[in-house]
Amino acid sequence: MGKNDYQEDLEYLYSALLKHPAIIEDEKKQMELEALYLAKKETVCDYDSFIDAATELTVFFQDGHTNIEIPYTLADLCLKLKCRWGGENCEELLLEKGYEDIPNHGRIVCVEGRTVEEIVVALAERIPHENLYLVKS
C-alpha cells in the first residue's frame, strides 16, 4: 500500500467517527476532531504512521469503547497459548495448560527477550486509550 491508500483509509475512519454521538451533540468537539484529523492526515505515509494516526483519532473520544482492531500477524507465525493472569497480585502470566516441556500453570517470564511487564507497557503505549488493566484483559 502507498501513502495515498493509507490517507484514504484514514479519511474513511474519520468519516465513520463523525457519526459518533459525542460529535453529533457537540459542534466544538466536531471542530476539534476535524483539526486533529487534518493534522494527522499529513503525517500518514506508511503502516505504522497510519496506525498511530488512527489510534489518536479513536482515542479522541476517551470513552473506552471507540477503538480499532489492529490486525495480528499471520497465524503460522504465532504460537497460540491459552494464558491467564495469576499469582499474589495477578502480576504473573501463567499457562492455562501445559505445552511440550512447560508444565500446566507454568509462569511465562519473557517473550523473545522482553519481560511480560515490558510487553504490557508497550501494548498500553501503542494503544493509549487502554490502561494497564484493560491491556492485561
MARKE-79454 format. One record per residue: residue number from 1; x, y, z of N, C-alpha, C in turn. Coordinates in steps of 0.001 Angstrom, whole numbers, plus 524288, in hexadecimal, padded with zeros to 5 digits. Layout:
BEGIN
i,npx,npy,npz,capx,capy,capz,cpx,cpy,cpz
NUM,X,Y,Z,X,Y,Z,X,Y,Z
...
//
This chain:
BEGIN
i,npx,npy,npz,capx,capy,capz,cpx,cpy,cpz
1,80349,7FB59,80000,80000,80000,80000,8036B,804D8,80000
2,80185,808D5,7FD7B,80464,80DB9,7FD3F,8021B,811D9,800D4
3,804B2,81652,800F1,8031E,81AA8,8044F,7FD6A,81C2E,80360
4,7FBD6,81C96,7FE6C,7F670,81E21,7FD2E,7F279,81A38,7FF4A
5,7F3D5,81529,7FF03,7F04D,81121,8010D,7EF70,811CC,806E9
6,7F3B4,812C4,809C6,7F33B,81379,80F6E,7F01E,8186A,810B2
7,7F0FB,81C8D,80DA6,7EE0D,8215E,80E95,7E83E,820A2,80D68
8,7E704,81D9A,8095F,7E184,81C6E,80830,7DF09,8193A,80C92
9,7E1FA,81586,80EB0,7DFF7,81267,81311,7DEF9,815D4,817D8
10,7E27B,81991,818C7,7E1C5,81D1C,81D34,7DCF7,8208C,81C52
11,7DC2D,82241,81784,7D78B,82564,8163F,7D28A,82237,81725
12,7D2B0,81D42,815B2,7CE36,819CF,81690,7CD05,8195B,81C6B
13,7D11E,8189E,81F87,7D06C,8184E,82532,7CE26,81D67,82749
14,7D04E,821C4,8258B,7CE6C,826E2,82744,7C897,82787,82609
15,7C708,82606,82150,7C184,82668,81FC7,7BE10,8231A,8235D
16,7BFEE,81E84,824CC,7BCFA,81B25,8285C,7BCAC,81D92,82DCC
17,7C0F3,81FEC,82F8E,7C10B,82241,834C7,7BD78,82704,83530
18,7BC55,82980,830CA,7B8C6,82DFC,830DB,7B337,82C6F,83269
19,7B227,82765,83274,7ACFE,82579,83405,7ACB7,82445,839E2
20,7B117,8251D,83CA9,7B141,82427,84248,7AD85,827F0,8450C
21,7AA87,8260B,848DE,7A6C4,82970,84B9B,7A930,82E63,84DEB
22,7ADF8,82E16,84FC7,7B07A,832AF,8521D,7B136,83705,84E14
23,7B20C,8358B,84932,7B2D0,8395C,84501,7AD93,83BBA,8436C
24,7A9A7,83881,8430C,7A47A,83A4E,84164,7A25C,83E55,8453B
25,7A380,83DA0,84A37,7A156,840FB,84E4D,7A4AD,845C5,84F87
26,7A97C,84603,84D9F,7AD0E,84A2D,84F3C,7B031,84C24,84A8B
27,7AEC3,850C7,848A2,7B15C,852FD,84407,7B720,85432,8451D
28,7B856,855E0,849DD,7BDCB,85707,84B3F,7C11B,85213,84ADE
29,7BF03,84DB6,84CC7,7C1CD,848BD,84C83,7C2A3,84720,846D3
30,7BEC1,84832,84387,7BF42,846F1,83DFB,7C3C3,84A08,83B8F
31,7C438,84EFF,83CED,7C880,85236,83AD9,7CDC6,85049,83CE5
32,7CDF4,84EAE,841D7,7D2CF,84C9D,84412,7D46E,84790,84155
33,7D0A5,84425,8404D,7D1D8,83F47,83D88,7D3BC,8406E,83803
34,7D13A,84424,8356A,7D2D8,8458E,8301D,7D86F,847A3,83015
35,7D9C1,84AF2,833D4,7DF14,84D0D,8342A,7E305,848AB,8351A
36,7E1AA,84503,83885,7E51F,84093,8398D,7E5CB,83D4E,834A0
37,7E17A,83C39,831F2,7E1B4,83925,82D1D,7E536,83BC7,82910
38,7E479,840D5,82830,7E798,84396,82442,7ED63,8438F,825AA
39,7EE99,84414,82AAF,7F417,843EA,82C63,7F65E,83E76,82BAC
40,7F366,83A7F,82D16,7F554,83519,82CBC,7F5B8,83346,82716
41,7F228,83511,823C8,7F224,83372,81E4B,7F767,834A1,81BB7
42,7F9BD,838F5,81D37,7FEC2,83A84,81AEA,80345,8370C,81CB6
43,8029A,8344F,82109,806DD,8310E,8231A,806AD,82B7C,8210D
44,80251,82A00,81E9C,80197,82494,81CEE,80482,8238C,817DA
45,8082C,81FD0,8181D,80B24,81E71,81366,80C21,81895,812FB
46,80B62,815AD,81745,80C44,81007,8173C,808C2,80D7D,81B5E
47,80958,80860,81BF6,805F5,8056F,81F88,80646,8077B,8251F
48,80B06,80814,8272D,80B9A,809BC,82C9F,8094D,80F25,82D8E
49,80A4A,812CC,829FB,8082B,81810,82AB9,80237,81808,82A36
50,80027,8148E,826E3,7FA75,8140A,82678,7F822,8120F,82B9C
51,7FA75,80DF5,82DCA,7F87E,80BC4,832BA,7F8BE,80FDE,8370D
52,7FD0D,812D0,83742,7FD83,816E6,83B3C,7F941,81B0A,83A95
53,7F867,81CCC,835BC,7F473,820D2,834BB,7EEF6,81EC0,835D6
54,7EDD8,81A06,83414,7E8AE,817B5,834F3,7E7A6,81700,83ACA
55,7EBA5,81573,83DA8,7EB18,814CC,8434C,7E9E6,81A07,845E3
56,7ECB7,81E21,84450,7EBBA,8234C,8469D,7E632,82532,84576
57,7E44E,82428,840C1,7DEFC,825CD,83F74,7DAF6,822F8,842D0
58,7DBB4,81DFB,843B4,7D7E1,81B18,846D8,7D86F,81C4D,84CA8
59,7DD30,81D71,84E5F,7DE10,81ED1,853DF,7DB92,82417,85521
60,7DAE7,82751,85131,7D8AE,82C88,851D2,7D3C1,82C7F,85538
61,7D084,82885,854A6,7CB88,8285D,8576F,7CC1C,826E4,85D2D
62,7D046,82453,85E92,7D160,822C9,863FA,7CCA3,82037,8668D
63,7CA06,81CDD,86393,7C568,81A50,865BE,7C652,81494,86710
64,7CAE8,81294,865CD,7CC23,80D2C,8670A,7C999,80936,86370
65,7C672,80B0A,85FB8,7C3B6,80776,85C36,7C536,80838,85683
66,7C6A9,80CF9,85511,7C803,80E17,84FA7,7CDAE,80C86,84ED5
67,7CE84,80888,84BA2,7D3D9,806BD,84AB9,7D446,80417,84570
68,7D8FE,802BC,8440C,7D9F2,7FFDC,83F3B,7DC66,7FAA9,840AD
69,7DB85,7F6D7,83D7E,7DDF2,7F1C0,83E41,7E2AF,7F173,83AB1
70,7E73E,7F123,83CFF,7EC0B,7F0CD,839F3,7ECB1,7EB33,8381D
71,7EDA4,7EA69,8330F,7EE48,7E503,83131,7F2F7,7E25D,833BA
72,7F258,7DD6C,834C3,7F691,7DA61,83709,7F9DE,7D809,832B3
73,7FE4C,7D5DD,8341D,8019F,7D35D,83039,7FF04,7CE6B,82E42
74,8011D,7CC4D,82A1D,7FEF8,7C783,827E7,7FF18,7C327,82BEE
75,7FB23,7BFDE,82BE8,7FAA3,7BBB5,82FC7,7FF49,7B807,82FC8
76,801BE,7B72C,82B44,8061B,7B384,82B2F,80AFB,7B5BB,82DD3
77,80AF0,7BAB5,82F20,80F55,7BD10,831EA,80E5A,7BD52,837CC
78,809B4,7BBDA,8396D,80836,7BC5F,83EE8,807B5,7B712,84187
79,80910,7B6FA,84669,80840,7B25F,849A6,803DE,7B3CC,84D67
80,7FF5A,7B186,84CA5,7FAD3,7B2F4,84FD4,7FAD7,7AFC6,854E0
81,7FBE1,7B26C,8591B,7FBE1,7AFFC,85E3E,7F7AB,7B292,8618D
82,7F461,7AF71,863E6,7F051,7B192,86745,7F2CC,7B2FC,86C7C
83,7F25E,7B7F4,86DF2,7F4DB,7B9E7,872B9,7F0D1,7BC9D,87629
84,7F25B,7BD89,87B04,7EF28,7C08C,87EA9,7F2CF,7C35E,88263
85,7F0D4,7C77F,884CA,7F3D7,7CA46,888B4,7F304,7C7A0,88DF3
86,7F740,7C6F1,890E5,7F6EC,7C465,895F5,7FB22,7C66A,89994
87,7FC0C,7C388,89DC4,7FFDE,7C536,8A1A3,7FD4F,7C886,8A5CE
88,8007D,7CA64,8A960,7FE8D,7CD49,8ADE7,7FB4C,7D20E,8AC68
89,7FD37,7D53F,8A8CC,7FA6F,7D9FF,8A72E,7F8CF,7D9CB,8A176
90,7F823,7D520,89F77,7F6DA,7D457,899E6,7FADA,7D704,89660
91,7FFCD,7D6AF,897D6,80404,7D90B,894D3,8070E,7D507,891AB
92,805A8,7D012,89228,80878,7CBF9,88F57,80517,7C9EB,88AEB
93,80783,7C928,88661,804CB,7C6E0,881F3,805C9,7C102,88216
94,80193,7BE01,88292,801FD,7B859,8833D,7FF5C,7B584,87EB5
95,80199,7B114,87D38,7FF25,7ADCB,87943,7FA67,7AB14,87B9E
96,7F62B,7AAFB,878C2,7F184,7A824,87A88,7F274,7A248,87A37
97,7F528,7A09D,87621,7F643,79B12,8754B,7FC13,79A78,87436
98,7FE19,795D8,87554,8038F,794CD,87426,8048E,794D5,86E48
99,8095F,795E4,86CCC,80AD8,795F0,8674E,8104E,793A3,866CF
100,810BE,78F4E,86424,815A7,78C79,86387,81853,78BD8,868D5
101,81CE6,78E38,869A3,81FC9,78D94,86E8D,81E1C,7916A,872D1
102,81A7C,794DE,8719E,818BD,798BA,87575,813FF,7967D,87855
103,81436,7964A,87D8C,80FE3,793E6,88080,80AFB,7974B,88090
104,8069F,794C3,881D8,801B9,79781,88295,8027E,79BD5,886A1
105,80063,7A068,885AB,800DC,7A500,88914,8067D,7A6FA,88978
106,809C5,7A59B,885A7,80F1D,7A79D,8858A,80F1A,7AD82,884C3
107,812B5,7B027,8874D,8130F,7B5DF,88716,81633,7B77F,8824E
108,8141C,7BB1F,87F47,816E8,7BD44,87AC7,81A19,7C1E4,87CBB
109,81F37,7C179,87C30,822BE,7C57A,87E30,823D2,7C9A1,87A16
110,824AE,7C7FB,87531,825BF,7CBBB,8710B,8242F,7C96D,86BC7
111,823A4,7CCD6,867F3,82273,7CB56,86297,8265C,7CE1F,85F1C
112,8297D,7CB10,85C61,82D88,7CD28,858EB,830E4,7D147,85BA7
113,83270,7D026,86076,83603,7D38C,86350,8337B,7D81E,8661F
114,82E5E,7D8BB,865B0,82BA6,7DD01,86861,82855,7DAB8,86CC2
115,828AD,7DD1E,8715D,8258C,7DB38,875BB,81FC7,7DC31,874A2
116,81C84,7D95C,87762,816E1,7DA07,876C6,8155C,7DFA5,8781E
117,817C3,7E1D1,87C24,8169C,7E732,87DB1,817F3,7EAFD,8794E
118,81C6B,7EA30,876C1,81DFC,7ED96,87266,81A17,7ED36,86DE4
119,81833,7E88A,86CE0,81471,7E7C6,868A1,80F4E,7EA86,869DA
120,80D6C,7EA0A,86EA8,80882,7EC8B,8702D,808FE,7F27A,86FC7
121,80D58,7F4AB,87196,80E2F,7FA52,87145,80E6F,7FC0B,86B8E
122,81125,7F909,86846,8117E,7FA55,862B5,80C1A,7FA39,86025
123,808E2,7F66A,86194,80391,7F62D,85F77,8005E,7FAE4,86133
124,800ED,7FC64,86619,7FE03,800E2,86817,7FFB3,805E6,8655A
125,804B3,80657,863FD,80697,80AF1,8612B,804A6,80AF2,85B8F
126,8047C,80658,85930,802CD,805E2,853BE,7FCF2,806D8,8533C
127,7FA0B,8056F,85741,7F466,8062C,85751,7F33E,809C1,85BF5
128,7F449,80ED4,85B70,7F43B,8124E,85FF2,7EF02,812E3,862B5
129,7EAB1,8118F,86039,7E5B7,81219,862F5,7E4BD,80D94,866AE
130,7E82B,809C1,866A7,7E793,80552,86A2D,7EB22,8060D,86EE8
131,7E91F,8051F,8738C,7EC81,80531,8781B,7EED3,7FFBC,878CF
132,7F282,7FF32,87C56,7F53D,7FA36,87D08,7F180,7F5C7,87E5F
133,7ED74,7F6E3,8814E,7E9C5,7F2C3,882C8,7E6B9,7F0CA,87E0E
134,7E534,7F454,87A92,7E267,7F2AC,875E4,7E605,7EFE0,87219
135,7EAE6,7F183,871C2,7EEAC,7EED5,86E64,7EF52,7E938,87042
136,7EF9D,7E87F,8755C,7F063,7E341,87783,7EBA1,7DFC7,876C5
137,7E722,7E212,875E8,7E27E,7DED3,87525,7E258,7DCEC,86F8F
//
